[in-house]
Amino acid sequence: MPTVLLVRHGQASFGAEDYDVLSPTGVRQSEVLAEAFRRRGIEPSRLVSGTMRRQTETAAAFTELGSPSLDERWNEYDANEILTHYAQTALRLDGPPAGEQEGLTSKGFQAILEPALGAWIAADGASPSALSWADFAAGANGVLAELGASLGRGETGVAFTSGGIVAAICATLLGAPEAAFVALNRTLVNSGVTKVVVGASGASLVSVNDHSHLEEVDRALITYR
């Protein structure tokens, strides 16, 4: 059966003026994963990536496997827009800290983001966001199906993407309530790998959030934002 490996990007630059850049830790996470692929003999037939910088910079560690095809459908939801519409506190993922954002930790940010994501999901088609939850989830699962269909028997495709895309796909394949997306999104590790196999009856989830490559090298590399 064809296999799709969903790779969450390495750690981005939380709180920096440009969030969409890998941190030094994110670069190292990507290098460690690329080395794990080489060691395990993973030779993908297709590489795809979202167009966000943190996604393409993660893919750059895999240059010996080829250059990925870029497709913005693998991009993350717009967290800043969701926060603008649904958060009780004015926050952004990027930009110099100011006002209420001063000194905000990643954990504190998550505590504000999650209720906003829940409200975005609940609003569904009535959302003022440019992209509704329903359209985001449908897009994530649609681009997964397209990648799976492009692979031959025994072939492997790798997608460099983001936590929201991976969480939306996992929630759908598990038949979980939409709210499970938020819980899944919270636990996904930077450079973690989720494995999906594609058979005659469709896609099936085999493993989620494998980050053993980081544990083997340095547990300090395990990050969630």
Residue pairs with C-beta under 8 A, 6 or more apart in sequence:
1 153
1 154
1 197
1 198
1 199
2 148
2 151
2 152
2 153
2 154
2 155
2 156
2 157
2 197
2 198
3 151
3 155
3 156
3 157
3 195
3 196
3 197
3 198
4 144
4 147
4 148
4 151
4 156
4 157
4 158
4 159
4 195
4 196
4 197
4 198
4 203
5 42
5 44
5 156
5 157
5 158
5 159
5 193
5 194
5 195
5 196
6 144
6 159
6 161
6 165
6 166
6 169
6 193
6 194
6 195
6 196
7 33
7 58
7 158
7 159
7 160
7 161
7 191
7 192
7 193
8 161
8 162
8 163
8 166
8 188
8 189
8 190
8 191
8 192
8 193
8 194
9 22
9 26
9 30
9 52
9 54
9 55
9 57
9 58
9 160
9 161
9 162
9 190
9 191
10 22
10 23
10 25
10 26
10 27
10 28
10 29
10 30
10 54
10 57
10 58
10 190
10 191
11 22
11 23
11 25
11 26
11 29
11 190
11 223
11 225
12 19
12 20
12 21
12 22
12 23
12 26
12 54
12 225
13 19
13 20
13 21
13 22
13 23
13 26
13 94
14 23
14 93
14 106
14 109
14 225
15 94
15 97
15 104
16 94
17 94
17 95
17 96
18 94
19 54
19 93
19 94
20 52
20 53
20 54
20 94
21 53
21 54
21 57
22 30
22 53
22 54
22 57
22 58
25 190
25 221
25 223
26 54
26 57
26 58
26 190
26 191
27 57
27 61
28 221
29 190
29 191
29 214
29 221
29 223
30 57
30 58
30 60
30 61
30 62
30 191
31 61
32 191
32 213
32 214
32 217
32 221
33 61
33 191
33 193
33 213
34 61
34 62
35 213
36 212
36 213
36 216
37 62
37 65
38 64
42 156
42 158
43 65
43 156
44 65
44 66
44 155
44 156
44 157
44 158
45 151
45 152
45 155
45 156
45 157
46 69
46 147
46 150
46 151
46 155
46 156
46 157
46 158
47 59
47 62
47 65
47 66
47 67
47 68
47 69
47 157
47 158
47 160
48 68
48 69
48 70
48 71
48 74
48 147
48 157
48 158
48 159
48 160
49 55
49 56
49 58
49 59
49 68
49 69
49 70
49 71
49 74
49 159
49 160
49 161
50 56
50 70
50 71
50 72
50 73
50 74
50 75
50 76
50 160
50 161
50 162
50 165
51 70
51 71
51 72
51 74
51 75
52 75
52 76
52 162
54 162
55 74
55 75
55 160
55 161
55 162
56 68
56 70
56 160
58 160
58 191
59 68
59 160
62 68
62 158
65 158
68 158
68 160
71 143
73 139
73 140
73 142
73 143
74 143
74 159
74 160
74 161
74 162
74 165
75 161
75 162
75 165
76 161
76 162
76 163
76 164
76 165
77 120
77 131
77 136
77 164
78 129
78 130
78 131
79 93
79 113
80 92
80 93
80 94
81 129
81 130
82 113
82 116
82 117
82 120
82 129
83 90
83 91
83 92
83 93
83 112
83 113
83 116
84 90
85 116
85 120
85 127
85 128
85 129
86 115
86 116
86 117
86 119
86 120
86 123
87 112
87 113
87 115
87 116
88 112
88 115
89 100
89 112
90 99
90 100
90 101
91 100
91 101
91 104
91 109
91 112
92 101
93 109
97 103
97 104
106 224
106 225
109 225
110 186
110 225
114 182
114 186
117 181
117 182
117 185
118 179
118 182
120 127
120 129
120 132
120 133
121 133
121 178
121 179
121 181
121 182
123 129
123 132
123 133
124 132
124 133
124 134
125 132
125 134
127 133
133 178
136 164
136 168
137 168
137 171
137 172
137 178
137 181
140 164
140 165
140 168
140 169
140 172
141 168
141 169
141 172
143 159
144 159
144 169
144 196
144 203
145 202
145 203
147 157
147 159
148 157
148 196
148 198
148 203
149 198
150 157
151 157
151 198
163 185
163 188
164 181
164 185
166 184
166 188
166 194
167 181
167 182
167 184
167 185
167 188
168 181
169 194
169 196
170 176
170 184
170 194
170 205
170 208
171 177
171 178
171 180
171 181
171 184
173 196
173 203
173 204
173 205
174 180
174 205
176 184
184 208
186 224
187 209
187 224
188 194
188 209
188 224
189 209
189 211
189 214
189 222
189 223
189 224
190 223
190 224
190 225
191 211
191 213
191 214
192 209
192 210
192 211
193 207
193 209
193 210
193 211
193 213
194 205
194 207
194 208
194 209
194 210
195 205
195 206
195 207
195 208
195 210
196 203
196 204
196 205
196 206
197 203
197 204
197 206
198 204
211 222
214 221
214 222
215 222
